[in-house]
Amino acid sequence: MFWGQLVNIGLFLSLSIGGYSRLVTIPTISFTGTSNTYSLARLSSIVVDARYANAVDNDGTTQIPPTLQQFAETFQKDLQSTVGIDIPLMSSMTAAANSIFFTLTNETGFHDAAGRYTSEAYTLTINEDGVKIAGASPLGAWWGSRSLIQAAVVSGHTLPQGSAVDAPGWANRGIMLDAGRHFYPPEFLIEMCAFLSFFKQNAFHVHLSDNLYNNVDRYSAQQSMDLYAAFRLWSDDPAVAGLNQRANESYTKEQFDNIQQQCARRGVTIIPEIEAPGHALVISQWRPELALDDLSMLNITHPDTIPTMKSIWKTFLPWFHSKTVHIGADEYDKDLVADYTSFVNTMRDYIFKESGKSTRIWGTFIPSQGANVSTDVSIQHWEFFEDNPYFDYIQNGYNVLNSDDAFYIVGKWSGSYPSTLNQTRVFHGNPAGGAYAPNIFDTKNATNNPPRNDPHILGHIAALWNDYGPNSTTVLEAYYSWRDTLPALADKQWGGNILEDEYNAVFDKIHAAIPGQNLDRQVKSHTDTILHYKFDKDTETVIDQSGNGYDGVIRGCHVQNSTLVLSNGCYVDTPLGSKGRDYTLSFWVNPTSKTPGTLFAGPDSTLLSGNGSISNITLISGGNPYSLNYSLPLDTWTQSLPVWSFLRAWGSMAKARFGLPLESKLHWPALGKASMG
């Protein structure tokens, strides 16, 4: 048992009964310290070991590993943005005085939970001369830089002198996002990678094709053909022409490449999944002749099915920079096990021949059912009614990735799964006692769990599914489903041992420092009022009365009788983008036309006075409309409060004040736009 205590330098250290200490970062770090400290204010440079500046990690999960130099460049920016230390980046074969030295080492203690060497390990040394981060590879050094930033944030820039050896217990740590049934903009995926990276999670599994549940007992064939289904990669290759019918909800090759590159720069690998032969309605809608009676399943015995799937993979394999790809293979007809096995093995062989990549599938059919899937295919376990991962797979020689539904989350209205991660299960999820870990497949029965050091355990991925489609949640609600508890789970995925009270004590401070993202959509403000406009002067500039200096610029509109008149596409432009939870937006509006128009617009959402043929107040987020059962009355001044009651239900509004004061008036005669975010 560990007992946390706050030492006088402000850094949480925890002393064990065994006598060693650790830094309470997320994940925790075993640390051998002294009574001396080092102030980061003394730092004058970051030095990259010139001998290894161009070295890369060839043992990881990505085919585009950054160099040590590139990781150091990102770290330099992060150090400035998180703790305000702006120092030059240099190259030398030796450390400079009062520097952070980035180098590589052959430390012998770099082992995972199974006792195998891991290139993601590192040592962290703090002494009177400065800081040294020595990685088993550049990726290991990068993870060390995450630890250093977190320690600096928690400690107030004064660190204990000492040393640490840190290594992950498992090679695959992260999340899965169902982007097949809900589109997420590229920028969101990139920001999520920054979030994952700060807690040393290295895998972002992106589910790229799927459909809503095809209820064959109730739906006609035409209803199935009309059911929401999507394929998220957009290619002009004639081989896949017609497969993707949602060009504006897709990733081009350039976009998907940028996502992968940006994530790799922070140590995170995108694992792409194209789902078949089940959950394949989008393929059946394209090629109906390939389907079974349940159109969401492909008829594997049709002579064109496997050639079609090979054609799809041939088109998109060059897009993918991961060493492993996911072919889905989930929830197929239980009477067609032999066909299923043939499909998986055939696709595995094809993918390896074409690209050298490994194949992963969801746990579906087990050997005792006749599924003779190659042991070269890794299994992603998700539910015990499909398989017992320890006895059915691991003991038969398969490598298994743990995605048990103990940590499944689903967008709103799911009766089976929660919409946020279960923090209690993170800290108390081992049925044998103690915290969760990737070897815990069953949180209720310990006999179903392999030993912690079993080499067939690949790691753990927490999945978020959009079972109810694109309009059940907004884009950012996926982030909020993970926000408060995913870092705690990341500690367990790595092999850390942070306690629940320790986590609660440091989370807010560490979370506020996550670099490379603004998923909370924070806006700096001196007071509770972020922005306050009065339209009492007919000038181009609208002075922000809040004191924050967020002055607006009137684009083509005019002010009349202290009222901003919006017409003919004019708008007020603010310097803000988006404001996340929690806030209220207050204004008055007087529509003089039934024509729908934009009230407010920003990069994440748009608020409309109507949508198409309806006059209902509507929020657009991620391309999906969320309409109120309310319309603004014509030729009447209306206060905005009814709108924000609706938005609070979608987790967008709450306590702080944002927007125009109640005494101001916003005149709305027709089309217009106010970019308030």
C-alpha positions in Angstrom: 0.0 0.0 0.0 1.2 3.5 -0.8 0.4 6.6 1.2 0.7 10.0 -0.6 2.2 13.0 1.2 2.7 16.5 -0.1 6.3 17.4 0.4 7.5 21.0 0.8 8.4 21.5 -2.8 4.8 20.9 -3.8 5.5 17.7 -5.7 3.4 14.7 -4.7 5.8 11.9 -3.6 4.6 8.6 -2.3 6.7 6.5 0.0 6.2 2.7 0.0 6.6 0.4 2.9 9.5 -1.1 0.9 11.4 2.1 1.1 11.4 3.5 -2.4 9.5 6.5 -3.6 7.6 7.5 -6.7 6.5 10.6 -8.4 2.7 10.9 -8.5 2.4 11.8 -12.2 -0.1 10.0 -14.6 1.2 7.3 -15.0 3.2 7.1 -11.8 7.0 6.8 -11.9 9.2 4.8 -9.6 11.8 7.3 -8.3 14.8 7.1 -6.1 15.2 10.6 -4.7 17.5 12.6 -2.4 16.8 15.5 -0.1 18.2 18.0 -2.7 16.1 19.8 -5.3 16.6 21.4 -8.7 14.8 24.5 -9.8 13.7 24.4 -13.5 14.2 28.1 -13.5 17.9 27.4 -13.9 17.5 25.7 -17.2 19.1 27.4 -20.2 18.8 24.9 -23.0 17.5 21.6 -24.4 20.3 19.5 -25.9 19.7 16.7 -28.3 22.5 14.1 -28.4 24.0 14.6 -31.8 25.0 11.0 -32.0 21.3 9.9 -32.0 19.5 13.0 -33.4 18.3 11.1 -36.5 17.6 7.8 -34.7 14.1 6.3 -34.8 12.2 3.6 -33.0 11.9 0.7 -35.3 10.3 -1.6 -32.7 7.1 0.3 -32.2 3.7 0.2 -33.8 4.1 2.9 -36.5 5.9 2.9 -39.8 6.5 6.6 -39.6 8.5 7.0 -36.3 9.8 10.5 -35.5 13.5 11.0 -34.9 14.9 12.0 -31.5 15.4 15.5 -33.0 11.7 15.8 -34.0 10.5 14.6 -30.6 12.8 17.2 -29.0 11.3 19.9 -31.2 7.8 19.1 -30.1 8.9 18.9 -26.5 10.5 22.3 -26.7 7.2 23.8 -27.7 5.3 21.9 -25.1 7.6 23.0 -22.3 7.0 26.6 -23.2 3.2 26.3 -23.5 2.7 24.2 -20.3 5.2 25.5 -17.8 6.4 28.8 -19.5 10.0 27.7 -19.9 11.2 29.0 -23.3 14.7 27.8 -23.9 16.7 27.1 -27.1 17.1 23.7 -28.6 20.7 22.7 -29.3 22.7 19.7 -30.6 25.8 18.3 -29.0 27.3 15.0 -28.0 27.4 16.1 -24.3 25.0 17.8 -22.0 25.4 21.5 -21.2 25.2 22.9 -17.7 21.6 23.4 -16.7 20.2 21.7 -19.7 17.6 19.0 -20.5 19.7 16.4 -22.3 17.9 14.1 -24.7 19.8 10.9 -25.4 19.5 7.2 -25.8 20.8 4.4 -23.6 21.1 0.6 -23.4 19.8 0.4 -19.8 19.3 -3.2 -18.9 16.2 -2.7 -16.9 13.9 -1.9 -19.8 11.4 -4.7 -19.5 7.6 -5.0 -19.9 5.3 -7.0 -17.6 6.3 -10.2 -19.4 10.0 -9.5 -18.9 10.7 -8.6 -22.5 12.8 -5.7 -23.7 10.7 -2.6 -24.6 11.9 0.3 -26.7 9.3 2.6 -25.0 11.3 2.7 -21.7 13.5 5.5 -20.4 15.5 6.8 -17.5 15.0 10.2 -15.9 17.9 11.7 -14.0 17.7 15.1 -12.1 20.8 16.4 -10.4 22.7 19.7 -9.8 23.7 19.9 -13.4 20.2 19.7 -14.9 18.0 16.9 -16.3 18.8 13.9 -18.5 16.1 11.9 -20.3 17.6 8.7 -21.8 15.3 6.6 -23.9 15.6 3.0 -25.0 14.5 4.7 -28.3 13.4 8.2 -29.3 9.9 7.1 -28.4 11.1 6.2 -24.9 12.7 9.6 -24.5 9.4 11.2 -25.6 7.5 9.4 -22.8 10.2 10.7 -20.4 9.5 14.2 -21.6 5.8 13.7 -20.7 6.8 12.7 -17.1 9.1 15.7 -16.8 6.4 18.2 -17.8 3.8 16.6 -15.5 6.3 16.6 -12.6 7.1 20.3 -13.3 3.4 21.2 -13.4 2.6 19.4 -10.1 5.7 20.6 -8.3 5.7 24.2 -9.2 9.0 23.9 -11.2 11.1 22.6 -8.4 11.9 18.9 -8.6 13.6 16.5 -6.2 17.0 15.3 -7.4 17.2 11.6 -8.1 16.6 9.1 -10.8 13.9 6.9 -12.3 13.7 3.9 -14.6 10.3 3.6 -16.2 8.9 1.1 -18.7 5.4 0.3 -19.9 4.0 -3.1 -18.9 2.2 -3.6 -22.3 2.8 -2.4 -25.8 -0.7 -1.3 -26.8 -2.4 1.3 -24.7 -5.2 3.6 -25.8 -8.7 4.0 -27.1 -11.0 3.0 -30.0 -13.5 5.5 -31.5 -16.5 4.5 -33.6 -16.1 6.9 -36.5 -18.2 4.7 -38.7 -21.5 5.7 -37.2 -20.5 9.2 -36.3 -18.1 11.4 -38.3 -15.3 13.2 -36.4 -13.4 16.0 -38.1 -9.7 15.5 -38.6 -8.8 18.2 -36.1 -10.7 16.3 -33.4 -8.7 13.1 -34.0 -5.4 15.1 -33.9 -6.4 16.8 -30.6 -7.4 13.5 -29.1 -3.9 12.1 -30.0 -2.3 15.0 -28.0 -4.6 14.1 -25.1 -3.6 10.4 -25.2 0.1 11.1 -25.6 0.3 13.2 -22.4 -0.6 10.0 -20.5 1.7 7.8 -22.5 -1.1 6.1 -24.5 0.2 5.1 -27.9 -2.8 3.6 -29.8 -5.8 5.3 -31.4 -8.0 2.6 -33.0 -10.3 4.4 -35.5 -13.3 2.4 -36.7 -13.8 3.6 -40.2 -16.9 1.8 -41.5 -20.2 0.6 -40.0 -24.0 1.0 -39.9 -26.9 1.3 -37.6 -28.4 -1.9 -36.3 -30.2 -3.7 -39.2 -33.3 -5.2 -37.6 -34.1 -7.9 -40.1 -37.2 -8.9 -38.3 -38.7 -5.5 -38.9 -37.0 -3.8 -41.8 -37.8 -4.4 -45.4 -35.0 -4.8 -47.9 -35.5 -1.2 -49.0 -35.4 0.0 -45.4 -32.1 -1.8 -44.9 -30.8 -0.2 -48.1 -31.8 3.2 -46.8 -30.4 2.7 -43.3 -27.5 4.9 -42.1 -24.2 3.3 -43.1 -20.9 5.0 -43.8 -17.4 4.4 -45.1 -15.1 7.3 -44.0 -12.2 7.2 -46.5 -12.7 9.1 -49.7 -10.8 7.9 -52.8 -11.3 8.8 -56.5 -9.9 5.3 -57.4 -12.4 3.7 -59.9 -12.1 0.4 -57.9 -14.1 1.9 -55.1 -16.3 4.4 -56.9 -19.7 4.5 -55.3 -18.6 2.9 -52.0 -18.5 6.2 -50.1 -21.7 8.3 -50.5 -20.7 10.8 -47.8 -17.9 12.9 -49.3 -18.4 15.7 -46.8 -18.1 13.2 -43.9 -15.0 11.5 -45.0 -11.2 11.7 -44.9 -9.2 12.2 -48.0 -5.8 10.6 -48.4 -4.2 13.9 -47.6 -6.3 14.4 -44.5 -5.8 10.9 -43.2 -2.1 11.1 -43.8 -1.9 14.4 -41.9 -3.9 12.8 -39.0 -1.4 9.9 -38.8 1.6 12.2 -39.2 0.5 14.6 -36.5 -0.4 11.7 -34.1 2.9 10.0 -34.7 4.8 13.2 -33.8 3.3 12.7 -30.3 4.0 8.9 -30.2 0.5 7.8 -31.1 -0.3 5.3 -33.9 -3.6 5.4 -35.7 -4.9 1.8 -36.1 -7.4 1.8 -39.0 -10.3 -0.6 -39.1 -12.5 -1.4 -42.2 -15.3 -3.7 -41.0 -16.4 -6.9 -42.8 -17.9 -9.4 -43.3 -20.4 -8.3 -40.6 -21.3 -4.7 -39.9 -20.8 -4.3 -43.7 -24.1 -2.7 -44.8 -22.2 0.1 -46.5 -20.6 -2.4 -48.8 -24.0 -4.2 -49.4 -25.6 -0.9 -50.3 -22.9 -0.4 -52.9 -22.9 -4.0 -54.1 -26.2 -5.6 -53.0 -25.4 -8.9 -54.8 -22.7 -9.6 -52.2 -25.0 -9.6 -49.2 -26.7 -12.3 -47.2 -30.4 -12.0 -46.4 -29.3 -9.8 -43.6 -27.9 -7.1 -45.8 -25.4 -6.0 -43.1 -23.5 -9.3 -43.6 -21.5 -10.2 -46.7 -22.0 -13.6 -48.5 -18.4 -14.8 -48.3 -19.2 -17.6 -50.8 -20.2 -15.2 -53.5 -17.4 -15.3 -56.1 -17.0 -11.5 -56.0 -17.0 -10.9 -52.3 -13.4 -11.6 -51.4 -12.1 -10.0 -54.6 -14.2 -6.9 -53.7 -12.7 -6.8 -50.2 -9.2 -7.3 -51.7 -9.9 -4.4 -54.0 -10.9 -2.1 -51.1 -7.8 -3.0 -49.1 -5.6 -2.7 -52.1 -6.9 0.9 -52.5 -6.4 1.9 -48.9 -3.5 -0.1 -47.6 -1.0 2.5 -49.0 -2.8 5.1 -46.9 -2.1 3.4 -43.6 1.2 3.9 -41.6 0.5 1.4 -38.8 2.2 -2.1 -38.7 -1.2 -3.6 -37.8 -4.6 -3.1 -39.5 -8.0 -4.2 -38.3 -10.4 -6.0 -40.6 -13.3 -6.1 -38.1 -14.7 -9.6 -38.5 -17.2 -9.0 -35.7 -20.7 -10.5 -35.1 -21.1 -12.7 -38.1 -23.7 -15.5 -38.8 -22.9 -18.3 -36.3 -23.9 -21.0 -38.9 -21.1 -19.8 -41.2 -18.0 -20.4 -39.1 -16.1 -22.1 -41.9 -16.8 -19.4 -44.4 -15.8 -16.8 -41.7 -12.5 -18.6 -41.0 -11.7 -18.7 -44.7 -12.4 -15.0 -45.1 -10.2 -14.0 -42.2 -7.3 -16.2 -43.2 -7.5 -15.2 -46.8 -7.6 -11.5 -46.0 -4.7 -11.9 -43.5 -2.6 -13.5 -46.2 -3.5 -10.9 -48.8 -2.8 -7.9 -46.5 0.6 -9.4 -45.4 1.6 -10.1 -49.0 0.6 -6.6 -50.2 2.0 -4.6 -47.3 3.8 -6.7 -44.7 1.2 -5.6 -42.1 -0.3 -7.7 -39.5 -4.0 -8.3 -39.1 -6.3 -7.9 -36.1 -9.9 -9.0 -35.7 -12.6 -8.8 -33.0 -13.1 -11.9 -30.9 -16.0 -13.7 -32.6 -15.7 -17.4 -33.2 -13.4 -19.7 -31.1 -11.4 -22.8 -32.0 -13.9 -25.1 -30.3 -16.6 -23.8 -32.7 -14.4 -24.8 -35.6 -12.8 -21.4 -36.2 -9.3 -22.3 -37.4 -8.1 -18.7 -37.6 -4.3 -18.3 -38.0 -2.5 -17.5 -34.8 -0.7 -14.8 -36.8 -4.0 -12.9 -36.5 -4.3 -11.0 -33.2 -7.6 -11.1 -31.4 -9.3 -8.0 -29.8 -11.6 -9.4 -27.1 -14.7 -7.5 -26.3 -17.3 -9.6 -24.7 -17.5 -13.0 -22.8 -20.6 -14.1 -24.7 -18.3 -14.2 -27.8 -15.2 -15.8 -26.2 -13.3 -16.5 -23.0 -10.0 -14.8 -24.0 -7.8 -16.7 -21.6 -9.0 -20.2 -22.2 -10.3 -19.9 -25.8 -7.5 -17.8 -27.3 -4.4 -17.3 -25.1 -4.2 -20.9 -24.2 -4.4 -21.8 -27.9 -1.5 -19.6 -28.8 -3.2 -16.3 -29.8 -2.1 -12.8 -28.9 -5.0 -10.9 -27.4 -5.8 -7.2 -27.0 -8.1 -6.5 -24.1 -11.1 -4.4 -25.0 -13.6 -6.1 -22.7 -16.8 -4.2 -22.4 -16.2 -3.5 -18.7 -14.9 -0.2 -20.1 -17.2 0.2 -23.1 -18.9 3.6 -23.4 -21.7 4.4 -25.8 -23.3 7.7 -26.8 -26.5 8.8 -25.2 -29.5 6.6 -24.4 -27.8 3.2 -24.3 -29.4 0.8 -21.9 -26.4 -1.5 -21.9 -23.4 0.8 -21.4 -22.7 4.1 -19.7 -21.7 7.3 -21.5 -18.6 7.8 -19.4 -15.8 5.6 -18.1 -16.3 4.0 -14.7 -13.6 5.4 -12.4 -14.4 3.0 -9.5 -13.7 0.1 -11.8 -10.3 1.6 -12.8 -9.1 1.6 -9.2 -11.0 -1.5 -7.9 -11.5 -3.6 -11.0 -9.4 -6.6 -10.1 -11.6 -9.3 -8.8 -8.6 -10.7 -6.9 -8.3 -7.3 -5.2 -6.7 -4.1 -6.3 -6.8 -2.0 -9.4 -7.5 -2.9 -13.0 -4.8 -3.9 -15.4 -4.7 -5.2 -19.0 -4.6 -8.8 -17.9 -8.0 -8.3 -16.2 -10.4 -9.6 -18.8 -13.1 -10.5 -16.3 -13.7 -7.9 -13.5 -15.9 -10.4 -11.6 -14.2 -13.8 -11.8 -10.4 -13.9 -11.3 -10.1 -17.5 -12.7 -10.7 -16.1 -16.2 -7.7 -13.8 -16.0 -4.2 -14.8 -17.1 -1.2 -13.9 -15.0 0.0 -10.3 -15.3 3.2 -11.4 -17.0 1.5 -13.6 -19.7 3.3 -12.7 -23.0 0.2 -13.2 -25.1 -1.5 -10.0 -23.6 -1.0 -7.2 -26.1 -2.4 -4.5 -23.9 -5.7 -2.6 -23.4 -7.9 -0.4 -25.6 -11.1 1.3 -24.2 -13.8 1.5 -26.8 -16.4 4.2 -27.5 -19.3 3.1 -29.7 -21.9 5.2 -31.4 -24.6 2.6 -31.5 -27.4 5.2 -32.0 -25.8 7.0 -34.9 -24.5 10.4 -35.7 -27.2 12.6 -34.1 -27.2 11.1 -30.6 -24.2 13.0 -29.5 -22.1 16.0 -30.6 -18.4 15.7 -31.6 -17.0 17.0 -28.4 -19.2 14.8 -26.2 -17.0 11.9 -27.2 -14.1 13.7 -25.5 -16.2 14.4 -22.4 -17.0 10.7 -22.2 -13.3 10.1 -21.7 -12.1 13.3 -20.1 -12.2 12.7 -16.4 -11.2 9.0 -16.1 -9.2 8.1 -19.2 -5.9 9.3 -17.6 -6.6 7.0 -14.7 -7.1 4.1 -17.0 -3.9 5.2 -18.9 -2.0 4.7 -15.6 -3.2 1.1 -15.4 -2.6 0.5 -19.1 1.0 1.6 -18.6 1.4 -0.4 -15.4 1.3 2.5 -12.9 -0.1 2.4 -9.4 -1.7 5.7 -8.7 -4.3 5.6 -6.0 -7.7 7.1 -6.4 -7.2 9.8 -3.8 -3.8 10.7 -5.4 -5.4 10.8 -8.8 -8.2 13.1 -7.6 -5.6 15.4 -6.0 -3.4 15.9 -9.1 -5.9 15.5 -12.0 -7.0 19.0 -12.4 -3.5 20.5 -12.4 -2.2 17.9 -14.8 -5.2 18.0 -17.1 -5.0 21.8 -17.4 -1.4 21.4 -18.8 -2.1 18.9 -21.6 -0.3 20.5 -24.6 -1.2 20.4 -28.3 -5.0 20.5 -27.8 -7.8 22.6 -26.4 -10.6 20.0 -26.2 -12.2 21.8 -23.3 -12.4 24.8 -25.6 -11.1 27.1 -22.9 -11.2 30.8 -23.4 -9.1 33.1 -21.1 -11.1 35.6 -19.1 -10.4 38.0 -16.2 -13.9 37.6 -14.8 -17.0 35.4 -15.2 -18.0 37.5 -18.2 -16.0 36.4 -21.2 -17.4 38.8 -23.8 -19.9 41.7 -23.6 -20.9 43.7 -26.6 -23.1 46.8 -26.7 -24.2 48.1 -30.1 -24.6 51.8 -29.0 -22.3 53.2 -31.7 -22.4 52.8 -35.5 -18.7 52.0 -35.8 -16.8 49.1 -37.5 -15.3 48.0 -34.2 -17.4 46.7 -31.3 -15.6 47.2 -28.0 -15.7 44.3 -25.6 -17.1 45.6 -22.3 -15.8 42.6 -20.3 -12.3 43.8 -20.0 -10.9 40.9 -21.9 -10.2 42.8 -25.1 -12.2 40.5 -27.4 -13.3 43.4 -29.6 -15.5 42.5 -32.6 -15.5 43.8 -36.2 -18.8 44.5 -38.0 -18.6 43.1 -41.5 -21.2 44.8 -43.7 -23.9 45.4 -41.0 -25.1 48.7 -39.6 -26.2 49.9 -36.1 -29.6 51.6 -35.8 -31.1 52.8 -32.6 -28.6 50.8 -30.5 -29.5 47.7 -32.5 -27.3 45.7 -34.8 -29.2 45.1 -38.0 -28.2 41.8 -39.7 -29.1 41.4 -43.3 -27.7 40.3 -46.7 -25.1 38.0 -45.2 -23.4 40.6 -42.9 -22.1 39.5 -39.5 -20.0 40.5 -36.5 -16.6 38.7 -36.3 -15.0 38.1 -32.9 -11.4 36.9 -32.2 -12.8 33.8 -30.4 -13.3 30.3 -31.8 -15.3 28.0 -29.5 -16.2 28.1 -25.9 -16.7 24.7 -24.2 -18.5 23.7 -21.1 -19.7 25.5 -19.0 -21.3 28.8 -20.1 -24.5 30.7 -21.0 -25.1 32.9 -23.9 -27.4 35.8 -23.4 -28.9 38.1 -26.1 -32.1 39.5 -27.5 -33.3 38.9 -31.0 -36.2 40.2 -33.2 -36.6 38.2 -36.4 -38.5 40.0 -39.2 -38.5 37.2 -41.7 -39.3 33.5 -41.7 -36.2 32.7 -43.7 -33.8 30.6 -41.6 -30.4 32.1 -40.9 -27.3 31.9 -38.8 -27.4 33.4 -35.3 -24.0 32.3 -34.2 -21.2 30.3 -35.9 -17.9 28.9 -34.8 -15.5 26.1 -35.8 -17.4 23.4 -33.7 -21.0 24.4 -34.1 -23.6 26.8 -35.6 -26.8 28.1 -34.1 -29.6 28.6 -36.6 -33.0 30.3 -36.4 -34.3 27.5 -38.5 -33.1 24.6 -40.6 -34.3 24.1 -44.2 -38.1 24.0 -44.2 -38.5 24.2 -40.4 -38.3 27.3 -38.2 -37.1 25.5 -35.1 -34.0 26.8 -33.3 -31.3 24.3 -34.4 -27.8 23.6 -33.3 -25.5 22.1 -36.0 -22.5 20.2 -34.7 -20.4 17.8 -36.7 -22.7 18.2 -39.6 -25.7 17.0 -37.6 -28.8 19.1 -36.6 -30.2 19.2 -33.1 -33.5 21.0 -33.1 -35.5 22.5 -30.3 -39.3 22.3 -30.1 -39.2 26.0 -30.2 -39.3 28.8 -32.9 -38.6 32.5 -32.5 -41.7 34.6 -32.9 -41.6 37.1 -35.7 -41.5 40.9 -35.1 -41.0 40.3 -31.3 -38.0 40.9 -29.1 -37.2 37.6 -27.5 -34.7 36.9 -24.8 -32.4 33.9 -25.5 -33.0 31.9 -22.3 -35.2 29.1 -23.9 -32.3 28.3 -26.3 -29.8 27.7 -23.5 -32.0 25.4 -21.6 -31.9 23.1 -24.6 -28.1 23.4 -25.0 -27.5 22.6 -21.4 -29.2 19.3 -22.1 -26.5 18.6 -24.7 -23.7 19.5 -22.2 -22.8 22.8 -23.8 -24.0 25.4 -21.4 -23.9 26.0 -17.7 -22.8 28.7 -15.3 -20.4 31.4 -16.7 -21.8 34.2 -18.7 -20.9 34.6 -22.4 -22.3 36.9 -25.0 -24.4 40.0 -25.2 -25.9 41.6 -22.1 -29.7 41.3 -21.6 -30.1 45.0 -22.0 -28.6 44.9 -25.5 -30.6 44.1 -28.6 -29.7 42.0 -31.6 -32.0 42.7 -34.5 -32.5 39.7 -36.8 -34.3 40.6 -40.0 -33.1 37.8 -42.4 -29.9 36.0 -43.1 -26.8 36.8 -41.2 -23.9 35.5 -39.1 -22.2 36.3 -35.8 -19.0 34.4 -35.3 -19.1 34.0 -31.5 -18.1 30.3 -31.5 
